[in-house]
């Protein structure tokens, strides 16, 4: 009977450790996916001075892509 207790405790500790590793990997993957989405939104709608985009579509009167970038970042979620 006494030999069974350490083996059982080791099994429980191993199960807890494996569970923690799996949860950590999932959290890191979700965070990486979220950061990639934010980076893509920032690349598509860069935050630059308006004068750098002095073309027909974004002349000096229009502001930078603040609203578009914010909408794209809001579409990103961690889950």
C-alpha positions, 0 to 999 in steps of 0.5 A, spaced: 500 500 500 505 504 501 508 504 494 502 506 491 502 513 494 508 516 491 506 513 484 499 516 484 502 523 487 507 522 481 502 521 476 497 527 479 503 531 478 505 529 471 498 530 469 498 537 472 504 539 469 502 536 462 495 540 463 499 547 464 504 546 458 498 545 453 494 551 456 500 555 455 501 553 448 494 555 447 495 561 450 501 563 446 498 561 440 492 565 441 496 571 442 501 570 436 495 570 432 492 576 435 499 580 434 499 578 427 492 580 426 494 587 429 500 587 425 497 586 418 492 592 420 497 596 421 501 595 415 495 595 411 493 602 414 499 605 416 500 611 421 503 616 417 503 624 416 498 626 411 503 629 407 506 623 406 500 620 402 499 626 398 495 623 392 488 623 389 485 618 394 488 621 400 490 629 399 492 634 404 485 635 406 484 628 408 487 625 415 491 618 415 487 612 416 486 612 423 478 610 423 480 604 418 486 602 422 482 602 428 476 598 425 481 593 422 484 592 429 477 592 432 476 586 428 482 582 431 480 578 437 484 573 442 479 567 441 
